[in-house]
Amino acid sequence: MRGTGRGRAAGAPAVPLAAMRPSDVLLEAGWLGPDLDHILFLILVLGAVLTTFVARFRAAPADGDRDRRPSMLRGLGVPLTRVKRALRELERKTFHLCGLLVPLVHLVLLERGVAPADCVRLCWGITAAGWAADVVRVNSAAVRRRWPLASILREHEATQLTGGCYFSLGCTLAVSLAPPSVAACAILFLVLGDMAAALVGVSFGGEVVSQVKLGRRGKKSLEGSLAMFAVCFAVGCAVFAAVPLREYAVFLAAAAATLTELYEPFCLNDNLTIPVFSALALQIGLNRIRCPACA
């Protein structure tokens, strides 16, 4: 059984390879992996659900002059001493959700017939423009004062490149080096898995499971790492639902993403390394179970 569920009818004329969508090319090759339409649908559903939740949270009505959002977090079990920090982290990660647009736009362009090489060039162009703008911000006090997203920057990012630069570069490398489904899954690991690790770690780290601090600097929590692994594993299984034995490859990739976020290898920003190492681990795992998409 083919994972896409769409095949060419018996006796139907062959369609020229150049006229096929990428997902149809893989189907003709006998690929058992996910159809790109399936991944697009999954991203749209995840984006809609998360955006709705964030919008409802941000639009929570005030009780007189009192903001109700802290009490909502307290209702979710967030300790009082962590509510303020959790709110700020939620503001940052709300913007992080915009990263879902990267695999969404990439897959839409492929489905519209845009050549993969052109998609890669577009990604590199956007990344280069983003890095150039941030370099100007770092070196110009006037630009820093007028930077539109200054309110959500971390303290050290005021005079350094932001995580957004590394995010863009990591996504671009994943798109450049991996097949579309693998790149999309790796970027989802970065967007959703890293968001889960940050929010759970800030809100509950050291309180629920263990007080042991992890990571290269001893600032990460077991709760945050478990949350990231669980989210990455669930997302990966959903993306590769049509692949037999997908759990093996997804487990390997989710573990790679979690350990990368935890220990920040080579002292590089994890926005850069998570999608790259996740895509590499996922390709290795898929090759081990003989998924032709990544051969």
Secondary structure, 3 states (H helix, E strand, C coil): CCCCCCCCCCCCCCCCHHHCCHHHHHHHCCCCCCCHHHHHHHHHHHHHHHHHHHHHHHCCCCECCECCHHHHHHHCCCCHHHHHHHHHHHHHHHHHHHHHHHHHHHHHHHHCCCCHHHHHHHHHHHHHHHHHHHHHHHHCHHHHHCCCCHHHCCHHHHCCCCHHHHHHHHHHHHHHHCCHHHHHHHHHHHHHHHHHHHHHHHHHCCCCCCCCEECCCCCEEHHHHHHHHHHHHHHHHHHCCCCCCHHHHHHHHHHHHHHHHHHCHHHCCHHHHHHHHHHHHHHHHHHHCCCHHHC
